[in-house]
Amino acid sequence: MSFPTDIFTEQSTDPDTLANLGPLRRLAGVWEGRAGVDLNPKAQGPERREFSERIELQPIDAQSNGPQLLYGLRYHTRILAAGEDATFHDQTLSIPRGQVAIAAGHATRDADQLVLTARRADSAYGICSNAFLEYAFRTDAYRIEVTFNADGSWSYVLDTTLMVRGRSEPFQHRDTNTLVRVAEPTPNPLLLLLRSRAKANAR
């Protein structure tokens, strides 16, 4: 990957983030899935749990950082284990229990599948965990595969490679689900502001 010599000059941005998201545009909105499956490690062996989840993916204003220009989605995920009322997993920027991952991949604008990966100790697209997770459930690799389905839903397969303390072989922790849109996305704040001003001026 190459970068320009000028690392300071800001880029011009388009106020309409949704129009610039490429393949991520299809993820924008509010989604629910009720057939999730989680395979996780327990002392007695792998445990299979079913779950439901709600994911909100809303456009943010464009972010210019010298030659780097980012159009993105902020997200919030809430997961409930089957048969339970209390939140099992609540995630925004960081994964509950003390972990963050920056995963990356490449895709064309009309791609029907996205694959993003991260690896422990990678300084660009890596995984950072708190002291307990490093000690007991070290995450060495992360991979998520998103598939856009013909009916407008999307599915994911999320694999994390864990080294569980006291065991010599890695554990493949897997989550899967299919989500359907329950609400359209809200335009990003700058676009809403510009539309509001234009409406006021038109009166």
C-alpha positions in Angstrom: 0.0 0.0 0.0 1.4 3.4 -1.0 0.6 6.8 0.4 1.2 10.4 -1.0 4.1 12.6 0.1 1.6 15.3 1.3 0.1 13.9 4.5 -1.5 17.2 5.7 -3.8 18.6 2.9 -7.4 17.8 3.8 -9.7 16.3 1.2 -13.0 17.8 0.1 -16.0 15.7 1.3 -19.5 15.0 0.1 -22.2 15.7 2.8 -24.2 12.6 1.8 -22.4 9.7 3.5 -24.9 7.1 2.4 -24.0 7.9 -1.3 -20.4 7.2 -0.6 -20.4 4.0 1.4 -19.8 1.6 -1.5 -20.7 -2.0 -0.5 -21.3 -0.9 3.1 -24.4 1.1 1.9 -26.4 -2.1 2.1 -25.7 -2.5 5.8 -27.1 0.9 6.8 -30.2 0.8 8.9 -31.6 -1.1 11.9 -31.5 -4.9 11.8 -32.8 -7.8 13.8 -31.9 -11.5 13.8 -33.6 -14.2 15.9 -31.7 -17.3 14.8 -28.2 -16.6 16.0 -25.9 -19.4 17.1 -22.8 -19.0 19.3 -20.2 -21.8 19.8 -18.0 -20.9 22.8 -15.5 -22.6 25.1 -16.5 -23.9 28.5 -14.6 -26.0 31.1 -16.5 -29.2 30.1 -16.2 -28.5 26.3 -17.8 -26.4 23.6 -21.1 -24.9 24.4 -23.8 -24.0 21.8 -26.1 -21.1 22.6 -28.8 -19.6 20.6 -29.4 -15.8 20.6 -31.2 -12.9 19.1 -29.7 -9.5 18.3 -30.4 -6.0 17.2 -27.8 -4.0 15.2 -28.1 -0.3 14.4 -25.8 0.9 11.7 -26.1 4.7 11.1 -24.1 6.9 8.8 -21.6 9.4 10.3 -20.3 12.6 8.7 -17.3 12.1 6.4 -14.0 12.2 8.2 -11.0 13.8 6.4 -7.5 13.2 7.8 -5.0 14.6 5.3 -5.2 12.3 2.2 -7.3 9.8 4.2 -11.0 10.1 3.7 -13.5 7.9 5.6 -17.2 7.5 5.0 -18.5 5.1 7.7 -21.2 3.7 9.9 -21.4 3.9 13.7 -22.9 0.8 15.2 -24.5 -0.6 18.3 -25.2 -4.2 18.8 -27.4 -5.7 21.6 -27.6 -9.5 22.0 -30.0 -11.6 24.1 -29.3 -15.2 24.9 -32.3 -17.5 24.2 -34.7 -17.6 27.2 -33.0 -14.7 29.0 -34.2 -11.0 29.5 -30.9 -9.5 30.6 -28.5 -8.3 27.9 -25.9 -10.9 27.1 -23.7 -8.8 24.9 -23.7 -5.0 24.3 -21.2 -3.6 21.9 -20.3 -0.3 20.3 -16.6 0.5 19.7 -15.2 -2.2 21.9 -16.2 -5.8 22.5 -17.6 -6.4 26.0 -15.2 -8.0 28.5 -12.4 -5.8 27.3 -11.3 -6.2 23.7 -11.0 -4.2 20.5 -10.2 -5.3 17.0 -9.6 -3.3 13.8 -10.4 -5.6 10.9 -10.0 -4.8 7.2 -10.8 -6.2 3.8 -11.2 -5.1 0.2 -14.4 -5.2 -1.9 -16.0 -3.7 -5.0 -19.0 -1.4 -4.7 -21.4 -4.1 -5.9 -19.8 -7.0 -3.9 -22.2 -9.6 -2.5 -19.7 -10.7 0.1 -17.3 -8.9 2.5 -14.4 -10.6 4.3 -12.6 -8.7 7.0 -9.7 -10.0 9.1 -7.4 -9.0 12.0 -4.5 -10.7 13.8 -3.0 -10.3 17.2 0.2 -8.2 17.2 -0.5 -6.7 13.8 0.2 -3.0 14.3 -2.3 -1.9 11.5 -5.2 -4.3 11.7 -4.8 -6.0 15.0 -6.5 -7.2 18.2 -6.0 -5.7 21.6 -7.3 -7.3 24.8 -7.2 -6.6 28.5 -4.9 -8.5 30.8 -7.4 -11.2 31.8 -8.3 -12.1 28.3 -4.6 -12.3 27.3 -4.1 -14.6 30.3 -7.2 -16.9 29.9 -8.7 -16.5 26.4 -6.1 -15.0 24.1 -7.5 -14.1 20.7 -5.0 -14.7 18.0 -7.2 -14.1 14.9 -10.5 -12.6 13.9 -12.4 -13.1 10.7 -15.9 -12.0 9.7 -17.6 -13.0 6.5 -20.8 -11.0 5.5 -23.1 -12.2 2.8 -25.8 -10.0 1.3 -28.8 -12.2 0.5 -31.2 -11.8 -2.4 -34.1 -11.1 -0.2 -32.4 -8.0 1.3 -31.3 -9.6 4.5 -27.6 -10.2 5.3 -25.8 -13.0 7.1 -22.5 -13.3 8.9 -20.1 -15.9 10.0 -17.7 -14.6 12.7 -14.7 -16.8 13.7 -12.2 -16.0 16.4 -9.2 -18.2 17.1 -8.8 -18.5 20.9 -6.0 -20.0 22.9 -7.7 -21.1 26.1 -5.4 -21.3 29.1 -4.5 -24.9 30.0 -5.2 -26.2 26.5 -2.7 -26.9 23.8 -5.0 -26.6 20.7 -6.7 -23.4 19.6 -10.5 -23.1 19.9 -12.5 -21.9 17.0 -15.2 -19.6 18.5 -17.9 -19.1 16.0 -21.0 -16.8 15.8 -23.6 -16.9 13.0 -26.8 -15.1 12.3 -29.1 -13.7 9.6 -30.5 -10.2 10.0 -33.5 -8.4 8.4 -34.0 -4.7 8.2 -36.6 -3.3 10.6 -35.9 0.5 10.0 -34.2 2.6 7.4 -31.1 4.5 8.3 -31.1 8.1 9.5 -29.1 10.5 7.2 -25.8 11.7 8.7 -25.9 14.9 10.9 -24.4 17.3 8.3 -26.8 16.2 5.6 -29.7 16.6 7.9 -28.5 20.1 8.8 -28.1 21.2 5.2 -31.5 19.8 4.3 -33.0 21.7 7.2 -31.3 25.0 6.1 -32.4 24.5 2.5 -36.0 23.9 3.6 -35.9 27.0 5.8 -34.5 29.2 3.0 -37.2 27.9 0.6 -40.0 29.3 2.7 
